[in-house]
Amino acid sequence: MTTTILLIRHGETAWNAERRLQGHIDIALNPAGLAQAAALGQALADEPLTAVIASDLSRAQQTAQAIAGLQDLPVQTDALLRERCYGAFEGLLYADIAARYPHEYAQWQARQIDAVMPSGERQAESFRQFYARSTGAIAEWASRYAGQTIAIVAHGGVLECAYRAAVGMSLDSPRDFQVKNASVNRFSFADGQLHLLQWGDVEHLQTPAMDELG
């Protein structure tokens, strides 16, 4: 049985806009992100969704609620769908990370998939650990709703892992694709394997949402 997955990145946050690393820090959507979420909800209002699942972080839950609210569905949450934990990097601007932790920053940029950042308030994950966690969570939800259509709202890193799993892209190769806020990315899941159907749909963000008339 094939499950259809709409895998969605949360809307924009203030930290996205200023290139500050969020990781597991719980940052809400900014006004632009709320508008993106509303447009996303309208665009998916007629999708035959059985379930809406989100990371337990606010930015993902707020985005998911905009979808679920128009479908009369609850938002189910899963901490395993969180962004990668970056330890001491979290809360810093990318430029500050490079200045404070040049060696670890260089490992990160070189895609050393077993390298782990210094611990901060939380213990950081290697990319390999994060990949296993996030793709495992997606597979679990897809199996739970086998043969149905679900929406999963998560984070840029989670979407990157799903893309790599679906197209057979190695974990240490450079990322040559964009992961846009509030984008819809369609996958199928069958026999334990993700398959990519459509990537990076943001058409709903190009046209201002029309007010309902009457």
Accessible surface in RSA format (square Angstrom, percent):
REM  Atomic radii and reference values for relative SASA: ProtOr
REM  Chains: A
REM  Algorithm: Lee & Richards
REM  Probe-radius: 1.40
REM  Slices: 20
REM RES _ NUM      All-atoms   Total-Side   Main-Chain    Non-polar    All polar
REM                ABS   REL    ABS   REL    ABS   REL    ABS   REL    ABS   REL
RES MET A   1   175.56  90.9 113.07  74.8  62.49 148.8  89.11  75.8  86.45 114.5
RES THR A   2    73.52  52.3  58.74  59.6  14.78  35.2  33.74  45.3  39.78  60.1
RES THR A   3     1.12   0.8   1.12   1.1   0.00   0.0   0.00   0.0   1.12   1.7
RES THR A   4    39.79  28.3  39.76  40.3   0.03   0.1  13.93  18.7  25.86  39.1
RES ILE A   5     0.43   0.2   0.43   0.3   0.00   0.0   0.43   0.3   0.00   0.0
RES LEU A   6     0.08   0.0   0.08   0.1   0.00   0.0   0.08   0.1   0.00   0.0
RES LEU A   7     0.80   0.4   0.80   0.6   0.00   0.0   0.80   0.6   0.00   0.0
RES ILE A   8     0.00   0.0   0.00   0.0   0.00   0.0   0.00   0.0   0.00   0.0
RES ARG A   9    42.16  17.7  42.16  21.5   0.00   0.0   0.21   0.3  41.95  25.4
RES HIS A  10     2.68   1.5   2.68   1.9   0.00   0.0   0.00   0.0   2.68   3.1
RES GLY A  11     0.00   0.0   0.00   N/A   0.00   0.0   0.00   0.0   0.00   0.0
RES GLU A  12    42.82  24.6  42.82  32.4   0.00   0.0   0.32   0.6  42.50  34.7
RES THR A  13     0.00   0.0   0.00   0.0   0.00   0.0   0.00   0.0   0.00   0.0
RES ALA A  14    53.74  49.4  49.22  76.0   4.53  10.3  51.40  72.4   2.34   6.2
RES TRP A  15    53.84  21.6  53.84  26.1   0.00   0.0  33.52  17.9  20.33  33.0
RES ASN A  16    34.80  24.0  16.45  15.9  18.36  44.2  11.31  27.2  23.49  22.7
RES ALA A  17    69.50  63.9  31.47  48.6  38.03  86.5  40.78  57.4  28.72  76.1
RES GLU A  18    83.72  48.1  65.63  49.7  18.09  43.1  31.13  60.2  52.59  42.9
RES ARG A  19   148.30  62.3 144.86  73.8   3.45   8.2  63.79  87.2  84.52  51.2
RES ARG A  20    62.08  26.1  57.79  29.5   4.29  10.2   2.87   3.9  59.21  35.9
RES LEU A  21    12.38   6.9  11.47   8.2   0.91   2.3  12.38   8.7   0.00   0.0
RES GLN A  22    13.53   7.6  10.69   7.8   2.83   6.7   2.11   4.5  11.41   8.7
RES GLY A  23     0.33   0.4   0.00   N/A   0.33   0.4   0.00   0.0   0.33   0.7
RES HIS A  24    30.72  16.8  24.36  16.9   6.36  16.3  20.76  21.4   9.96  11.6
RES ILE A  25    44.37  25.2  41.83  31.2   2.54   6.1  44.37  32.0   0.00   0.0
RES ASP A  26    80.04  56.1  53.54  53.3  26.51  62.7  24.47  57.6  55.58  55.4
RES ILE A  27    30.25  17.2  28.63  21.3   1.62   3.9  30.25  21.8   0.00   0.0
RES ALA A  28    52.41  48.2  42.53  65.6   9.88  22.5  42.53  59.9   9.88  26.2
RES LEU A  29    13.72   7.6   0.00   0.0  13.72  34.5   0.00   0.0  13.72  36.9
RES ASN A  30    25.35  17.5  19.25  18.6   6.10  14.7  14.68  35.3  10.68  10.3
RES PRO A  31   113.50  82.7 105.61  96.3   7.89  28.7 107.88  89.1   5.62  34.9
RES ALA A  32    48.57  44.7  36.66  56.6  11.91  27.1  45.36  63.9   3.22   8.5
RES GLY A  33     0.00   0.0   0.00   N/A   0.00   0.0   0.00   0.0   0.00   0.0
RES LEU A  34    89.31  49.7  83.89  60.0   5.42  13.6  84.26  59.2   5.05  13.6
RES ALA A  35    65.19  59.9  51.44  79.4  13.74  31.3  59.44  83.7   5.75  15.2
RES GLN A  36    36.87  20.6  35.24  25.8   1.63   3.9  11.20  23.8  25.67  19.5
RES ALA A  37     3.05   2.8   3.05   4.7   0.00   0.0   3.05   4.3   0.00   0.0
RES ALA A  38    56.14  51.6  48.81  75.3   7.33  16.7  53.81  75.8   2.33   6.2
RES ALA A  39    14.97  13.8  12.01  18.5   2.95   6.7  12.93  18.2   2.03   5.4
RES LEU A  40     0.00   0.0   0.00   0.0   0.00   0.0   0.00   0.0   0.00   0.0
RES GLY A  41     0.80   1.0   0.00   N/A   0.80   1.0   0.29   0.8   0.50   1.1
RES GLN A  42   100.02  55.9  85.70  62.6  14.33  34.1  28.34  60.3  71.69  54.4
RES ALA A  43    54.55  50.2  16.76  25.9  37.80  86.0  28.76  40.5  25.79  68.3
RES LEU A  44     6.50   3.6   6.50   4.7   0.00   0.0   6.50   4.6   0.00   0.0
RES ALA A  45    37.29  34.3  22.81  35.2  14.48  32.9  23.43  33.0  13.87  36.7
RES ASP A  46   142.23  99.6 113.50 113.0  28.74  67.9  41.56  97.8 100.67 100.4
RES GLU A  47    35.11  20.2  29.82  22.6   5.29  12.6   4.72   9.1  30.39  24.8
RES PRO A  48   100.64  73.3  79.81  72.8  20.83  75.7  93.98  77.6   6.66  41.4
RES LEU A  49    16.46   9.2   0.00   0.0  16.46  41.4   0.14   0.1  16.31  43.9
RES THR A  50    52.19  37.1  36.91  37.4  15.27  36.4  28.78  38.7  23.40  35.4
RES ALA A  51     2.43   2.2   0.61   0.9   1.82   4.1   2.43   3.4   0.00   0.0
RES VAL A  52     0.04   0.0   0.00   0.0   0.04   0.1   0.00   0.0   0.04   0.1
RES ILE A  53     0.00   0.0   0.00   0.0   0.00   0.0   0.00   0.0   0.00   0.0
RES ALA A  54     0.00   0.0   0.00   0.0   0.00   0.0   0.00   0.0   0.00   0.0
RES SER A  55     0.00   0.0   0.00   0.0   0.00   0.0   0.00   0.0   0.00   0.0
RES ASP A  56    41.55  29.1  30.42  30.3  11.14  26.3  14.07  33.1  27.48  27.4
RES LEU A  57     4.08   2.3   4.08   2.9   0.00   0.0   4.08   2.9   0.00   0.0
RES SER A  58    36.68  31.0  34.09  45.5   2.59   6.0  10.99  23.4  25.69  36.0
RES ARG A  59     1.52   0.6   1.52   0.8   0.00   0.0   0.00   0.0   1.52   0.9
RES ALA A  60     0.00   0.0   0.00   0.0   0.00   0.0   0.00   0.0   0.00   0.0
RES GLN A  61    66.17  37.0  64.30  47.0   1.88   4.5  12.22  26.0  53.95  40.9
RES GLN A  62    63.83  35.7  52.96  38.7  10.87  25.9  28.54  60.8  35.29  26.8
RES THR A  63     0.00   0.0   0.00   0.0   0.00   0.0   0.00   0.0   0.00   0.0
RES ALA A  64     0.00   0.0   0.00   0.0   0.00   0.0   0.00   0.0   0.00   0.0
RES GLN A  65    96.06  53.7  94.10  68.8   1.96   4.7  47.18 100.4  48.88  37.1
RES ALA A  66    27.81  25.6  11.51  17.8  16.31  37.1  24.10  33.9   3.71   9.8
RES ILE A  67     0.73   0.4   0.62   0.5   0.11   0.3   0.62   0.4   0.11   0.3
RES ALA A  68     0.00   0.0   0.00   0.0   0.00   0.0   0.00   0.0   0.00   0.0
RES GLY A  69    47.10  58.1   0.00   N/A  47.10  58.1  22.89  62.8  24.21  54.2
RES LEU A  70    91.35  50.9  62.35  44.6  29.00  72.9  65.80  46.2  25.55  68.8
RES GLN A  71    36.46  20.4  14.95  10.9  21.50  51.2   6.89  14.7  29.57  22.4
RES ASP A  72   138.02  96.7 114.58 114.0  23.44  55.4  37.29  87.8 100.73 100.5
RES LEU A  73    41.95  23.4  32.10  23.0   9.84  24.7  34.11  24.0   7.83  21.1
RES PRO A  74    95.58  69.7  82.83  75.5  12.74  46.3  94.10  77.7   1.47   9.2
RES VAL A  75    34.24  22.5   9.47   8.6  24.78  59.7   9.47   8.2  24.78  67.2
RES GLN A  76    52.04  29.1  46.67  34.1   5.37  12.8  25.64  54.6  26.40  20.0
RES THR A  77    65.13  46.3  39.96  40.5  25.17  60.0   9.20  12.4  55.93  84.5
RES ASP A  78    24.37  17.1  19.28  19.2   5.09  12.0   8.66  20.4  15.72  15.7
RES ALA A  79    52.95  48.7  42.75  66.0  10.21  23.2  42.82  60.3  10.13  26.8
RES LEU A  80    95.67  53.3  95.67  68.4   0.00   0.0  95.67  67.2   0.00   0.0
RES LEU A  81     0.00   0.0   0.00   0.0   0.00   0.0   0.00   0.0   0.00   0.0
RES ARG A  82    58.88  24.7  58.88  30.0   0.00   0.0   3.32   4.5  55.56  33.7
RES GLU A  83    23.85  13.7  23.85  18.0   0.00   0.0   4.96   9.6  18.89  15.4
RES ARG A  84    13.49   5.7  13.49   6.9   0.00   0.0   1.53   2.1  11.96   7.2
RES CYS A  85     3.38   2.6   3.38   3.8   0.00   0.0   2.02   5.1   1.35   1.5
RES TYR A  86    23.20  10.8  23.20  13.2   0.00   0.0   1.09   0.8  22.11  27.3
RES GLY A  87     4.38   5.4   0.00   N/A   4.38   5.4   0.05   0.1   4.32   9.7
RES ALA A  88    21.91  20.1   9.03  13.9  12.88  29.3  14.19  20.0   7.71  20.4
RES PHE A  89     0.00   0.0   0.00   0.0   0.00   0.0   0.00   0.0   0.00   0.0
RES GLU A  90    18.69  10.7   3.19   2.4  15.51  36.9   2.34   4.5  16.35  13.4
RES GLY A  91    16.24  20.0   0.00   N/A  16.24  20.0   8.13  22.3   8.11  18.2
RES LEU A  92    21.81  12.1  21.81  15.6   0.00   0.0  21.81  15.3   0.00   0.0
RES LEU A  93    52.03  29.0  52.03  37.2   0.00   0.0  52.03  36.5   0.00   0.0
RES TYR A  94    56.14  26.2  55.18  31.4   0.96   2.5  25.80  19.4  30.34  37.4
RES ALA A  95    76.27  70.1  58.77  90.7  17.50  39.8  67.99  95.7   8.28  21.9
RES ASP A  96    49.76  34.9  49.03  48.8   0.73   1.7   3.95   9.3  45.81  45.7
RES ILE A  97     0.00   0.0   0.00   0.0   0.00   0.0   0.00   0.0   0.00   0.0
RES ALA A  98    35.81  32.9  28.28  43.6   7.53  17.1  28.55  40.2   7.26  19.2
RES ALA A  99    81.32  74.8  48.00  74.1  33.32  75.8  59.49  83.8  21.83  57.8
RES ARG A 100   152.10  63.9 123.21  62.8  28.89  68.8  43.50  59.4 108.61  65.8
RES TYR A 101    55.90  26.1  54.50  31.0   1.40   3.6  27.93  21.0  27.97  34.5
RES PRO A 102    84.41  61.5  77.03  70.2   7.38  26.8  79.58  65.7   4.83  30.0
RES HIS A 103   120.26  65.7 114.20  79.4   6.06  15.5  84.11  86.7  36.16  42.1
RES GLU A 104    47.31  27.2  45.21  34.2   2.10   5.0   7.35  14.2  39.96  32.6
RES TYR A 105    49.99  23.3  49.99  28.4   0.00   0.0  24.61  18.5  25.38  31.3
RES ALA A 106    55.39  50.9  47.84  73.8   7.55  17.2  52.63  74.1   2.76   7.3
RES GLN A 107    40.69  22.8  40.00  29.2   0.69   1.6   4.87  10.4  35.82  27.2
RES TRP A 108    41.91  16.8  30.31  14.7  11.60  27.2  23.23  12.4  18.68  30.3
RES GLN A 109    97.57  54.6  72.20  52.8  25.37  60.4  28.55  60.8  69.02  52.3
RES ALA A 110    66.67  61.3  34.17  52.7  32.49  73.9  46.87  66.0  19.79  52.4
RES ARG A 111    53.29  22.4  43.55  22.2   9.74  23.2  20.50  28.0  32.79  19.9
RES GLN A 112    92.05  51.5  79.66  58.2  12.39  29.5  31.58  67.2  60.47  45.9
RES ILE A 113    27.70  15.8  24.45  18.2   3.25   7.8  25.11  18.1   2.59   7.0
RES ASP A 114    86.21  60.4  68.01  67.7  18.19  43.0  37.05  87.2  49.15  49.0
RES ALA A 115    22.18  20.4   8.95  13.8  13.23  30.1  19.30  27.2   2.88   7.6
RES VAL A 116    64.10  42.2  40.85  37.0  23.25  56.0  41.92  36.4  22.18  60.2
RES MET A 117    10.53   5.5   5.74   3.8   4.80  11.4   5.68   4.8   4.85   6.4
RES PRO A 118    38.40  28.0  25.96  23.7  12.44  45.2  38.20  31.5   0.20   1.2
RES SER A 119    63.96  54.0  37.37  49.9  26.59  61.2  29.43  62.7  34.53  48.4
RES GLY A 120    40.61  50.1   0.00   N/A  40.61  50.1  18.83  51.7  21.78  48.8
RES GLU A 121   159.09  91.3 113.42  85.8  45.67 108.7  52.02 100.6 107.07  87.4
RES ARG A 122    70.91  29.8  63.44  32.3   7.47  17.8  40.75  55.7  30.15  18.3
RES GLN A 123   126.70  70.8 109.90  80.3  16.79  40.0  58.01 123.5  68.69  52.1
RES ALA A 124     5.16   4.7   0.00   0.0   5.16  11.7   0.00   0.0   5.16  13.7
RES GLU A 125    28.09  16.1  27.95  21.1   0.14   0.3  18.47  35.7   9.62   7.9
RES SER A 126     4.81   4.1   4.81   6.4   0.00   0.0   2.53   5.4   2.28   3.2
RES PHE A 127    14.34   7.2  14.34   8.9   0.00   0.0  14.34   8.7   0.00   0.0
RES ARG A 128   118.35  49.7 117.77  60.0   0.59   1.4  48.18  65.8  70.18  42.5
RES GLN A 129   103.39  57.8  93.85  68.6   9.55  22.7  38.62  82.2  64.77  49.1
RES PHE A 130     1.46   0.7   1.46   0.9   0.00   0.0   1.46   0.9   0.00   0.0
RES TYR A 131    49.65  23.2  49.65  28.3   0.00   0.0  30.04  22.6  19.61  24.2
RES ALA A 132    64.87  59.6  50.91  78.6  13.96  31.8  55.93  78.8   8.94  23.7
RES ARG A 133    43.43  18.2  29.59  15.1  13.84  33.0  38.92  53.2   4.51   2.7
RES SER A 134     0.00   0.0   0.00   0.0   0.00   0.0   0.00   0.0   0.00   0.0
RES THR A 135    23.30  16.6  19.67  19.9   3.63   8.7  10.45  14.0  12.85  19.4
RES GLY A 136    38.05  46.9   0.00   N/A  38.05  46.9  32.05  87.9   6.00  13.4
RES ALA A 137     3.26   3.0   0.00   0.0   3.26   7.4   2.22   3.1   1.04   2.7
RES ILE A 138     0.28   0.2   0.28   0.2   0.00   0.0   0.28   0.2   0.00   0.0
RES ALA A 139    30.53  28.1  29.92  46.2   0.61   1.4  30.34  42.7   0.19   0.5
RES GLU A 140    90.56  52.0  86.60  65.5   3.96   9.4  31.15  60.3  59.41  48.5
RES TRP A 141    12.54   5.0  12.54   6.1   0.00   0.0  11.76   6.3   0.78   1.3
RES ALA A 142     0.03   0.0   0.00   0.0   0.03   0.1   0.00   0.0   0.03   0.1
RES SER A 143    66.54  56.2  47.59  63.5  18.95  43.7  34.23  72.9  32.31  45.3
RES ARG A 144   133.11  55.9  99.88  50.9  33.23  79.1  48.09  65.7  85.01  51.5
RES TYR A 145    39.23  18.3  39.23  22.3   0.00   0.0  19.57  14.7  19.67  24.2
RES ALA A 146    36.94  34.0  30.23  46.7   6.71  15.3  30.23  42.6   6.71  17.8
RES GLY A 147    37.67  46.5   0.00   N/A  37.67  46.5   5.38  14.8  32.29  72.3
RES GLN A 148    73.14  40.9  64.76  47.3   8.38  20.0  29.26  62.3  43.88  33.3
RES THR A 149    22.52  16.0  20.73  21.0   1.79   4.3   2.93   3.9  19.59  29.6
RES ILE A 150     0.00   0.0   0.00   0.0   0.00   0.0   0.00   0.0   0.00   0.0
RES ALA A 151     0.00   0.0   0.00   0.0   0.00   0.0   0.00   0.0   0.00   0.0
RES ILE A 152     0.00   0.0   0.00   0.0   0.00   0.0   0.00   0.0   0.00   0.0
RES VAL A 153     0.00   0.0   0.00   0.0   0.00   0.0   0.00   0.0   0.00   0.0
RES ALA A 154     0.00   0.0   0.00   0.0   0.00   0.0   0.00   0.0   0.00   0.0
RES HIS A 155     0.66   0.4   0.66   0.5   0.00   0.0   0.31   0.3   0.35   0.4
RES GLY A 156     7.27   9.0   0.00   N/A   7.27   9.0   6.88  18.9   0.39   0.9
RES GLY A 157    11.47  14.1   0.00   N/A  11.47  14.1   8.88  24.4   2.58   5.8
RES VAL A 158     0.00   0.0   0.00   0.0   0.00   0.0   0.00   0.0   0.00   0.0
RES LEU A 159     0.05   0.0   0.05   0.0   0.00   0.0   0.05   0.0   0.00   0.0
RES GLU A 160    12.16   7.0  12.16   9.2   0.00   0.0   0.00   0.0  12.16   9.9
RES CYS A 161     0.00   0.0   0.00   0.0   0.00   0.0   0.00   0.0   0.00   0.0
RES ALA A 162     0.08   0.1   0.08   0.1   0.00   0.0   0.08   0.1   0.00   0.0
RES TYR A 163    38.50  18.0  38.50  21.9   0.00   0.0   3.51   2.6  34.98  43.1
RES ARG A 164     1.16   0.5   0.01   0.0   1.15   2.7   0.04   0.1   1.13   0.7
RES ALA A 165    22.84  21.0  11.99  18.5  10.85  24.7  15.86  22.3   6.98  18.5
RES ALA A 166    16.32  15.0   0.00   0.0  16.32  37.1   0.00   0.0  16.32  43.2
RES VAL A 167    71.19  46.8  35.60  32.2  35.59  85.8  44.38  38.6  26.82  72.7
RES GLY A 168    69.21  85.4   0.00   N/A  69.21  85.4  36.63 100.5  32.59  73.0
RES MET A 169    35.75  18.5  23.46  15.5  12.29  29.3  26.76  22.7   8.99  11.9
RES SER A 170    61.83  52.2  46.04  61.4  15.79  36.4  47.51 101.2  14.31  20.1
RES LEU A 171    27.34  15.2  23.58  16.9   3.76   9.5  23.58  16.6   3.76  10.1
RES ASP A 172    86.73  60.7  73.29  73.0  13.43  31.8  15.17  35.7  71.55  71.4
RES SER A 173    27.93  23.6  23.95  32.0   3.99   9.2  27.93  59.5   0.00   0.0
RES PRO A 174   102.68  74.8  98.63  89.9   4.04  14.7 100.23  82.8   2.44  15.2
RES ARG A 175   111.50  46.8  82.43  42.0  29.07  69.2  12.19  16.7  99.32  60.2
RES ASP A 176   119.21  83.5  80.53  80.2  38.68  91.5  44.05 103.7  75.16  75.0
RES PHE A 177    23.79  11.9   9.01   5.6  14.78  38.5  18.27  11.1   5.52  15.8
RES GLN A 178   124.19  69.4 116.13  84.9   8.06  19.2  41.49  88.3  82.70  62.7
RES VAL A 179    12.68   8.3   1.71   1.5  10.98  26.5   2.57   2.2  10.11  27.4
RES LYS A 180    89.18  43.5  84.00  51.5   5.19  12.4  45.21  40.7  43.97  46.8
RES ASN A 181    25.72  17.7  19.86  19.2   5.87  14.1   4.63  11.1  21.10  20.4
RES ALA A 182     0.00   0.0   0.00   0.0   0.00   0.0   0.00   0.0   0.00   0.0
RES SER A 183     0.69   0.6   0.69   0.9   0.00   0.0   0.00   0.0   0.69   1.0
RES VAL A 184     2.10   1.4   2.10   1.9   0.00   0.0   2.10   1.8   0.00   0.0
RES ASN A 185     0.45   0.3   0.45   0.4   0.00   0.0   0.00   0.0   0.45   0.4
RES ARG A 186    55.77  23.4  55.77  28.4   0.00   0.0  18.33  25.1  37.43  22.7
RES PHE A 187     0.71   0.4   0.71   0.4   0.00   0.0   0.71   0.4   0.00   0.0
RES SER A 188    15.26  12.9  15.26  20.4   0.00   0.0   6.91  14.7   8.35  11.7
RES PHE A 189    15.97   8.0  15.89   9.8   0.09   0.2  15.89   9.6   0.09   0.2
RES ALA A 190    22.11  20.3  19.71  30.4   2.41   5.5  20.64  29.1   1.47   3.9
RES ASP A 191   151.71 106.3 105.93 105.4  45.77 108.2  43.68 102.8 108.03 107.7
RES GLY A 192    60.50  74.6   0.00   N/A  60.50  74.6  26.90  73.8  33.60  75.3
RES GLN A 193    73.27  41.0  72.39  52.9   0.88   2.1  27.11  57.7  46.15  35.0
RES LEU A 194    11.14   6.2   8.18   5.9   2.96   7.4   8.18   5.7   2.96   8.0
RES HIS A 195    83.94  45.9  83.33  57.9   0.61   1.6  52.62  54.2  31.32  36.4
RES LEU A 196    52.79  29.4  25.53  18.3  27.26  68.5  25.53  17.9  27.26  73.4
RES LEU A 197   107.17  59.7  70.75  50.6  36.42  91.6  74.72  52.5  32.45  87.3
RES GLN A 198    77.28  43.2  70.77  51.7   6.51  15.5  29.71  63.3  47.56  36.1
RES TRP A 199    57.95  23.3  31.85  15.4  26.10  61.3  31.09  16.6  26.86  43.6
RES GLY A 200    23.31  28.7   0.00   N/A  23.31  28.7   8.69  23.8  14.62  32.8
RES ASP A 201    36.79  25.8  29.93  29.8   6.86  16.2   8.08  19.0  28.71  28.6
RES VAL A 202    20.53  13.5  18.92  17.1   1.61   3.9  18.92  16.4   1.61   4.4
RES GLU A 203   132.84  76.3 126.58  95.8   6.27  14.9  45.08  87.2  87.76  71.7
RES HIS A 204    26.90  14.7   9.28   6.5  17.61  45.1  17.87  18.4   9.03  10.5
RES LEU A 205    54.43  30.3  22.63  16.2  31.80  79.9  26.02  18.3  28.42  76.5
RES GLN A 206   121.27  67.8  91.39  66.8  29.88  71.1  39.36  83.8  81.92  62.1
RES THR A 207    91.31  64.9  83.76  84.9   7.55  18.0  56.89  76.4  34.42  52.0
RES PRO A 208   110.32  80.4  94.87  86.5  15.46  56.2 107.97  89.1   2.36  14.6
RES ALA A 209    69.87  64.2  34.95  53.9  34.91  79.4  44.34  62.4  25.53  67.6
RES MET A 210   168.17  87.1 141.57  93.7  26.60  63.3 116.94  99.4  51.23  67.9
RES ASP A 211   126.52  88.6 110.90 110.4  15.62  36.9  33.34  78.5  93.18  92.9
RES GLU A 212   157.00  90.1 127.35  96.3  29.65  70.6  59.87 115.8  97.13  79.3
RES LEU A 213   172.78  96.2 140.87 100.8  31.91  80.2 142.47 100.1  30.31  81.6
RES GLY A 214   127.16 156.8   0.00   N/A 127.16 156.8  77.55 212.8  49.61 111.1
END  Absolute sums over single chains surface
CHAIN  1 A     9871.1       7570.4       2300.7       5185.2       4685.9
END  Absolute sums over all chains
TOTAL          9871.1       7570.4       2300.7       5185.2       4685.9
